[in-house]
Each structure stands twice: as structure tokens, then as C-alpha cells.
Amino acid sequence: MTAARPVLVVAERLDASADMVVDQLNQRGVPVMRFDSADFPQRLALTAGHRPTAGGWQGSLTDGCRSVRLEDVRAVYYRRPGHPRIADTVAEPYATWAQNQADAAMLNVLSALPVRWINNPHHDRVAAHKPQQLVAAAGAGLRVPRSLITNDPAEARAFAGTVDNRLICKPVLGGRLNTGAERQLMVATHRVNPSDFDDSVRLTAHYFQEDVPKKYEVRLVVVDGKLFAGTIVGTSEKARTDWRTDYENLEYGTTEAPASVGAAVRRFMDSYGIVFGSFDFAVTPDDEWVFFENNPAGTWSWVENRTGLPIAAAHADYLQGTTT
């Protein structure tokens, strides 16, 4: 690959992880075009043509100041971009239709480029499904917590009995509650008392897991098979239950993942065809690693900032093409 071939960084404007990767690529002299899919189609123009003899899609992306040829792109870093925004002059139902068309065009044209991806969004979406992750993790050789998804209170009580009534509840999908206010609320992992279960359990699906005892937790960031393990120790009850709810009472460090865990994590990622993952583990008092979940577009900038682990450099190595 030549230095003239650019990397596309598709991310929201305010994204610390994307900022760090762009900085690494800039230091190496690798051209970068960064944009948010929310800029399409109002501030970003896409033109893509396909001829069977050309071997793929060819064309351009331009925002009026910068432009890249699709056939020149060497890699794509695709990280939580926004959805396309349609002009206010387009009325419903046409606005929603137009947004779906724009979203499909940008996503699928980019996904068809035969380049390195972190991560291809089609693989990313499948890899984000939590219930299926437990199956894949167990199949890869990782220990996973005993779990139940149900809307039946009797089944929930029976499951609680199998885990000595030590139970947590977490969202099946995402963790944000849109209240209509400017700031969304996070639905955190929380401990539950089975004696409180009533018919309200029937109102939706609940994701219950055994409450795994923790010596500490690990955010394990994986980039192209390289493992970066940041430790998290909660010093309050809230932080020990869900460290995202009490950042002021956390202590950070680093550790090395056991070889068996590393091998299993790589098998897990290979099963999804992804090269990046942000894994959450608990390490028990017996030093056993327990897999909770993997976020294929998870945050990691805070891990590097607090531990010095070279995660952004590993991203740039892969996107630049210096790794095999």
C-alpha cells in the first residue's frame, strides 16, 4: 500500500476514540477523510458506479472541501456514525423513506469496498446481539454466567433459586432510556430481590444473570488479535455492581489475560468476522475470568488515557496495513 491511499473514518464529530485513531494516522502521514453519516446527503456527496469489468464500485465521496476516490480507499474505521439527516423541506412519509434510502446507500456501498474494516458494520450488528454472544462465548471456551430471559415471574423466581437468589438484571438491548429530555438515562445493571417479583415482570422481557463475585473487572480491548486488558476496581457498592454508574469510585490498572482466555477471545471474534471488540469480564476471587459481553463498537479511549495501553496505535497499525 502507498501512503497516498486514504483511510475513511466514519464516526460522530465528538468521539474521543476516533480522534485518537486519526491522530495516530496523521502522525504516520496516512491521509484520512473523516465524516459522519449524519452529514449525508445534505453536506456530503456520494457518487458510486459499478461496472463488472472494473471489479467493484468506483466513484467519490466529497464534502466540498475534501474528496476521496472510493477505489483508492485502503481501510475504513466505522465507529458509531449518526443516521443520515434529510432536509426539513421533505415532508413525511417521504422524509423517512429518503432517510432509509440514504442510510442503505452509504452503508452498503462502503461495505462493498474490498478493504480492511474495523468493523464491517454488517458483521458488527450481528456481533452486538447479547443472547447470541453467550452461545458464541461458551462455544469458544469462555466461562459465561448462568442466565435467563423471561417475562414469566414464576420462571424468574425458579431461576433465582438455582443461583442462591443472588441475581442481577440488565438490558437485553442497549442501555439508554429516551425520556424526551436532552440527556438520555442509562438503564444500569442492578441487583434484584426475587421476593419483589410480581406481575410487572410480564410487561416485557427481563434479562437475569447470576451475580458473579468479583475481585475486579476487566475491559479487554482486542484489536486484530492484540489484547489490551485494563482493570477496574470499584470502591463503592454502586461501582461494584455496575462501574458505569459511579466513575468517581473506580481504580484503574492493567493485567495480562490468561493464554486460554486470549485464545478463546480470538476464536469468538473469528466466529463473527470482526477484528475489534471491547469485552467486559469479571475476575472472581479464584482468578477465573467470566465473560459478560462484547461491544463490537465499545469505547476504549478512557482505557488508554488511564493506563497508557497503546490501543490507538494498534488501530492505526491495522488500518495502515502494517499488520497481516
Sequence and secondary structure as in RCSB ss.txt:
>XXXX:A:sequence
MTAARPVLVVAERLDASADMVVDQLNQRGVPVMRFDSADFPQRLALTAGHRPTAGGWQGSLTDGCRSVRLEDVRA
VYYRRPGHPRIADTVAEPYATWAQNQADAAMLNVLSALPVRWINNPHHDRVAAHKPQQLVAAAGAGLRVPRSLIT
NDPAEARAFAGTVDNRLICKPVLGGRLNTGAERQLMVATHRVNPSDFDDSVRLTAHYFQEDVPKKYEVRLVVVDG
KLFAGTIVGTSEKARTDWRTDYENLEYGTTEAPASVGAAVRRFMDSYGIVFGSFDFAVTPDDEWVFFENNPAGTW
SWVENRTGLPIAAAHADYLQGTTT
>XXXX:A:secstr
  TTS EEEEE SS HHHHHHHHHHHHTT  EEEE GGGTBTT EEEEEEEGGGTEEEEEEE SS EEEGGG  E
EEEE     B  TTS TTHHHHHHHHHHHHHHHHHHTS SEEES HHHHHHHT HHHHHHHHHHHT B   EEEE
S HHHHHHHHHHTTT EEEE SS  EE  SSSS EE   EEE GGG  GGGGGS EEEEE    SEEEEEEEETT
EEEEEEEEE SHHHHH GGG GGGEEEEEE   HHHHHHHHHHHHHHT SEEEEEEEE TT  EEEEEEETT   
HHHHHHH   HHHHHHHHHHT   
